């Protein structure tokens, strides 16, 4: 089959040799480096925002020790169990341990965020932090991390979209196992990794701008992130993605999950706003970032009040005793 001519303007994919850096016996995968770079920027931005509302930088790293491992497990589990279980389980699978090889690609962002959020929620309870406030602070960083992480798909030549003749079409090596063999060599594909990365960067700018304008109530940044990401992912799944995925009722499973994100994000955003306005109407002060410091302060104040009451009680008894002595002496 003769390959069609490739347009002068296109996005080349890196050769397979660039996807792994060999340093002696150590193999460093660019896919992993993209994810780690995203995590580093997420922590940096999240720490700055958390400190700005009264938290401490170490709080972010303490929560990350729980949230990141949970997120990695959730991301891999989502891909293996929901996206493409047929490639990892069954009698025709050559390597029964392939589900552990995360460095070869294959993670689900929706699994990473949902399970990672559970890890963050537990850590916030453990360290006495205000979880909604913490989530609001960290969410722009999560989107930023996702923007970096999507470039790992570029290095792995995976998760591209339908064929296109647009000047920014993505080149995929015909010898790559990810190349859809129903298309001729030289076919260009929509760079969905780039679309999603740019969508996420725009989301970071939107969340930061709304934060500066103080336009969002407590918890609304979390749910706006869910809504925003869900919308972008929904359209990419419906119109562009062609990679292997499980289906449900004739639709890719990611269409269903991203649709659920849109619904959950919208409902959560509205609910968070209603709760915040109800607290304001009741005259309640917003809870601080670090709840443990407030609890400790309240306990200290309670001890001081108790001590003052004890001293006051002792003083009263002493006064009563003195009055009794004076009364007795006068009788004498």
C-alpha positions as CSV (number, residue, x, y, z in Angstrom):
1,X,0.0,0.0,0.0
2,X,1.4,3.3,-1.0
3,X,1.7,5.9,1.7
4,X,-0.2,9.1,1.2
5,X,1.9,12.3,1.1
6,X,2.3,13.9,4.5
7,X,1.5,17.6,4.7
8,X,4.4,19.9,5.3
9,X,2.9,21.1,8.5
10,X,2.3,18.4,11.1
11,X,3.4,17.4,14.6
12,X,6.0,14.7,14.6
13,X,6.0,12.0,17.3
14,X,9.3,11.4,19.1
15,X,11.2,8.3,18.1
16,X,10.9,5.3,20.4
17,X,14.6,5.8,21.4
18,X,13.5,9.1,23.0
19,X,10.9,7.6,25.2
20,X,13.4,6.1,27.6
21,X,16.6,7.6,29.0
22,X,19.3,5.0,29.8
23,X,21.7,5.8,32.7
24,X,23.7,2.6,33.3
25,X,21.2,0.0,34.5
26,X,18.6,2.6,35.2
27,X,15.8,3.2,32.6
28,X,14.0,6.5,33.0
29,X,10.8,6.7,31.0
30,X,9.7,10.1,29.7
31,X,6.1,9.2,30.5
32,X,7.1,9.0,34.2
33,X,9.1,12.2,34.0
34,X,6.1,14.1,32.5
35,X,3.9,12.9,35.4
36,X,6.6,13.7,38.0
37,X,7.1,17.2,36.5
38,X,3.4,17.8,36.8
39,X,3.3,16.6,40.4
40,X,6.2,19.0,41.2
41,X,4.4,22.0,39.7
42,X,1.2,21.0,41.4
43,X,2.8,20.9,44.8
44,X,4.5,24.2,44.2
45,X,1.4,26.0,43.1
46,X,-0.8,24.3,45.8
47,X,1.7,25.2,48.5
48,X,1.7,28.9,47.5
49,X,-2.1,29.1,47.5
50,X,-2.5,27.1,50.7
51,X,0.0,29.5,52.5
52,X,-2.0,32.5,51.2
53,X,-5.1,31.4,53.1
54,X,-3.3,30.7,56.4
55,X,-2.0,27.1,55.9
56,X,1.6,25.9,56.1
57,X,3.7,24.6,53.3
58,X,4.4,21.4,55.1
59,X,0.7,20.6,55.2
60,X,0.7,20.2,51.4
61,X,3.6,17.7,51.4
62,X,2.0,15.8,54.3
63,X,-1.2,15.4,52.4
64,X,0.7,14.5,49.3
65,X,2.3,11.6,51.0
66,X,-1.2,10.1,51.2
67,X,-2.8,11.5,48.1
68,X,-0.1,10.7,45.5
69,X,0.2,7.0,46.2
70,X,-3.6,6.7,46.3
71,X,-3.9,8.6,43.1
72,X,-1.4,6.4,41.3
73,X,-3.2,3.3,42.4
74,X,-6.5,4.7,41.4
75,X,-5.1,5.8,38.0
76,X,-3.8,2.4,37.2
77,X,-6.8,0.6,38.5
78,X,-9.1,2.7,36.4
79,X,-7.1,1.9,33.2
80,X,-6.7,-1.8,33.9
81,X,-10.2,-2.5,35.2
82,X,-12.4,0.0,33.3
83,X,-10.6,1.3,30.2
84,X,-8.9,-1.9,28.8
85,X,-9.3,-5.0,31.0
86,X,-9.0,-7.2,27.9
87,X,-5.3,-6.4,27.5
88,X,-4.4,-7.5,31.0
89,X,-6.7,-10.4,31.9
90,X,-7.8,-13.5,30.0
91,X,-6.4,-16.7,28.6
92,X,-4.8,-14.9,25.6
93,X,-2.7,-12.5,27.7
94,X,1.0,-13.2,27.2
95,X,2.2,-11.5,30.3
96,X,0.0,-11.9,33.4
97,X,2.0,-9.3,35.3
98,X,1.6,-6.6,32.6
99,X,-1.0,-4.8,34.8
100,X,1.9,-3.8,37.1
101,X,4.0,-2.2,34.3
102,X,2.7,1.4,34.8
103,X,5.9,2.8,33.2
104,X,4.7,1.4,29.8
105,X,1.7,3.8,30.0
106,X,-1.9,3.2,30.8
107,X,-3.4,5.3,33.6
108,X,-6.8,6.9,34.0
109,X,-7.0,10.5,35.2
110,X,-10.5,10.1,36.5
111,X,-9.3,7.2,38.7
112,X,-6.3,9.2,39.8
113,X,-8.3,12.2,40.9
114,X,-11.1,10.3,42.6
115,X,-9.0,7.9,44.6
116,X,-6.4,10.6,45.2
117,X,-9.1,12.8,46.6
118,X,-10.0,10.1,49.1
119,X,-6.3,10.0,50.2
120,X,-6.3,13.8,50.6
121,X,-9.5,13.7,52.6
122,X,-8.1,11.2,55.0
123,X,-4.9,13.1,55.3
124,X,-6.7,16.3,56.0
125,X,-8.7,14.6,58.8
126,X,-5.5,13.1,60.1
127,X,-3.6,16.5,60.3
128,X,-6.6,18.6,61.2
129,X,-6.9,20.6,58.0
130,X,-10.0,22.1,56.4
131,X,-10.6,19.7,53.4
132,X,-12.8,22.0,51.3
133,X,-10.3,24.9,51.7
134,X,-7.4,22.6,51.0
135,X,-9.1,21.3,47.8
136,X,-9.8,24.8,46.6
137,X,-6.2,25.6,47.1
138,X,-4.8,22.6,45.3
139,X,-7.2,22.2,42.3
140,X,-5.5,24.6,39.9
141,X,-2.3,22.7,40.6
142,X,-4.1,19.4,39.8
143,X,-5.1,20.8,36.3
144,X,-1.6,22.0,35.8
145,X,-0.2,18.5,36.6
146,X,-2.6,17.0,34.1
147,X,-1.5,19.4,31.5
148,X,2.1,18.2,31.9
149,X,1.2,14.6,32.3
150,X,-0.6,14.5,28.9
151,X,2.7,15.0,27.1
152,X,3.7,11.5,28.3
153,X,1.1,10.2,25.8
154,X,3.0,12.0,23.1
155,X,6.3,10.3,24.0
156,X,4.4,6.9,24.0
157,X,2.6,7.7,20.7
158,X,-0.8,6.8,22.3
159,X,-4.3,8.2,22.9
160,X,-4.5,10.1,19.7
161,X,-7.7,10.9,17.9
162,X,-9.3,10.3,14.6
163,X,-7.5,10.9,11.2
164,X,-7.2,14.5,10.1
165,X,-5.7,16.6,7.3
166,X,-5.3,19.6,9.5
167,X,-1.8,21.2,9.6
168,X,-1.4,20.2,13.2
169,X,-2.1,16.5,12.6
170,X,0.0,14.1,14.6
171,X,2.4,11.7,13.0
172,X,2.4,8.2,14.4
173,X,5.0,5.6,13.3
174,X,3.4,2.9,11.2
175,X,5.5,0.3,13.1
176,X,4.1,1.4,16.4
177,X,1.8,-1.1,18.0
178,X,-0.6,1.8,18.7
179,X,-1.0,2.6,15.0
180,X,-4.6,1.7,13.8
181,X,-3.9,-0.8,11.0
182,X,-7.1,0.1,9.3
183,X,-5.5,3.3,8.1
184,X,-2.6,3.6,5.6
185,X,0.9,4.5,6.6
186,X,1.4,8.3,6.8
187,X,-2.1,9.0,8.1
188,X,-2.2,12.0,10.5
189,X,-4.3,11.9,13.6
190,X,-5.8,14.5,15.9
191,X,-3.3,15.3,18.8
192,X,-5.8,14.8,21.6
193,X,-3.0,14.9,24.1
194,X,-2.3,18.5,23.0
195,X,-6.0,19.5,23.0
196,X,-6.4,18.2,26.5
197,X,-3.2,19.8,27.7
198,X,-4.2,23.2,26.3
199,X,-7.7,22.8,27.8
200,X,-6.2,22.1,31.2
201,X,-3.9,25.1,31.0
202,X,-6.9,27.3,30.1
203,X,-8.7,25.8,33.1
204,X,-5.7,26.7,35.4
205,X,-5.9,30.3,34.2
206,X,-9.7,30.4,34.7
207,X,-9.6,29.0,38.3
208,X,-6.7,31.4,39.3
209,X,-8.6,34.4,37.8
210,X,-11.8,33.6,39.6
211,X,-9.8,33.1,42.8
212,X,-8.3,36.6,42.5
213,X,-11.7,38.0,41.9
214,X,-13.0,36.2,45.0
215,X,-15.9,35.0,42.9
216,X,-16.0,31.5,44.3
217,X,-17.3,30.3,47.7
218,X,-15.7,27.6,49.9
219,X,-15.6,24.3,48.0
220,X,-16.7,25.7,44.7
221,X,-13.2,25.6,43.2
222,X,-13.2,21.9,43.7
223,X,-16.5,21.3,41.9
224,X,-15.7,23.8,39.2
225,X,-12.6,21.8,38.4
226,X,-14.7,18.6,38.2
227,X,-17.2,20.3,35.9
228,X,-14.6,22.0,33.7
229,X,-12.5,18.9,33.2
230,X,-15.6,16.7,32.7
231,X,-16.8,19.0,29.8
232,X,-13.5,18.9,28.0
233,X,-13.1,15.2,28.4
234,X,-16.7,14.5,27.3
235,X,-16.2,16.3,24.0
236,X,-12.9,14.7,23.3
237,X,-14.3,11.2,24.0
238,X,-17.5,11.8,21.9
239,X,-15.8,13.3,18.8
240,X,-12.2,12.3,18.7
241,X,-10.9,9.3,20.6
242,X,-10.5,6.0,18.7
243,X,-8.2,4.1,21.1
244,X,-9.3,0.8,22.7
245,X,-11.9,1.2,25.5
246,X,-14.7,-0.8,27.1
247,X,-18.2,0.2,26.0
248,X,-21.5,0.4,27.9
249,X,-24.8,0.6,26.0
250,X,-22.9,1.2,22.8
251,X,-20.9,4.1,24.1
252,X,-17.3,4.3,25.3
253,X,-17.1,4.0,29.1
254,X,-15.3,7.3,29.3
255,X,-18.2,9.1,27.8
256,X,-20.4,7.8,30.7
257,X,-17.8,8.7,33.3
258,X,-17.0,12.1,31.9
259,X,-20.8,12.8,31.7
260,X,-21.1,11.9,35.3
261,X,-18.3,14.3,36.1
262,X,-20.2,17.1,34.4
263,X,-23.4,16.3,36.4
264,X,-21.6,15.9,39.7
265,X,-19.5,19.0,39.2
266,X,-22.6,21.1,38.4
267,X,-24.6,19.8,41.4
268,X,-21.6,20.1,43.7
269,X,-20.9,23.7,42.6
270,X,-24.5,24.7,43.3
271,X,-24.6,22.9,46.6
272,X,-21.3,24.4,47.8
273,X,-22.6,27.9,46.9
274,X,-25.8,27.4,48.8
275,X,-24.0,26.1,51.9
276,X,-21.6,29.1,51.9
277,X,-24.5,31.6,51.6
278,X,-26.4,29.8,54.3
279,X,-23.4,30.2,56.7
280,X,-23.1,33.8,55.8
281,X,-26.8,34.4,56.4
282,X,-26.5,32.8,59.8
283,X,-23.5,35.0,60.7
284,X,-21.1,32.2,61.0
285,X,-17.4,32.9,60.4
286,X,-15.7,30.7,57.7
287,X,-13.6,27.9,59.2
288,X,-9.8,28.5,59.1
289,X,-7.4,26.5,57.0
290,X,-5.8,24.7,59.9
291,X,-8.6,23.3,62.1
292,X,-6.2,21.7,64.6
293,X,-4.7,25.1,65.6
294,X,-8.2,26.3,66.4
295,X,-9.0,23.2,68.4
296,X,-5.8,23.6,70.3
297,X,-6.5,27.3,71.0
298,X,-10.1,26.4,72.1
299,X,-8.7,23.8,74.5
300,X,-6.2,26.2,75.9
301,X,-8.9,28.8,76.4
302,X,-11.0,26.2,78.2
303,X,-8.1,25.3,80.5
304,X,-7.5,29.0,81.3
305,X,-11.2,29.4,82.0
306,X,-11.2,26.4,84.2
307,X,-8.1,27.6,86.0
308,X,-9.6,31.0,86.6
309,X,-12.8,29.4,87.9
310,X,-10.7,27.3,90.3
311,X,-8.7,30.2,91.5
312,X,-11.9,32.2,91.9
313,X,-13.5,29.4,93.9
314,X,-10.4,29.1,96.1
315,X,-10.5,32.9,96.7
316,X,-14.2,32.7,97.7
317,X,-13.6,29.9,100.1
318,X,-10.6,31.8,101.6
319,X,-12.8,34.9,102.0
320,X,-15.5,32.9,103.7
321,X,-12.9,31.4,106.1
322,X,-11.6,34.8,107.0
323,X,-15.0,36.2,107.7
324,X,-15.8,33.2,109.9
325,X,-12.6,33.7,111.9
326,X,-13.4,37.4,112.4
327,X,-16.9,36.5,113.5
328,X,-15.6,33.9,116.0
329,X,-13.1,36.4,117.5
330,X,-15.8,39.0,117.9
331,X,-18.0,36.6,119.8
332,X,-15.1,35.8,122.1
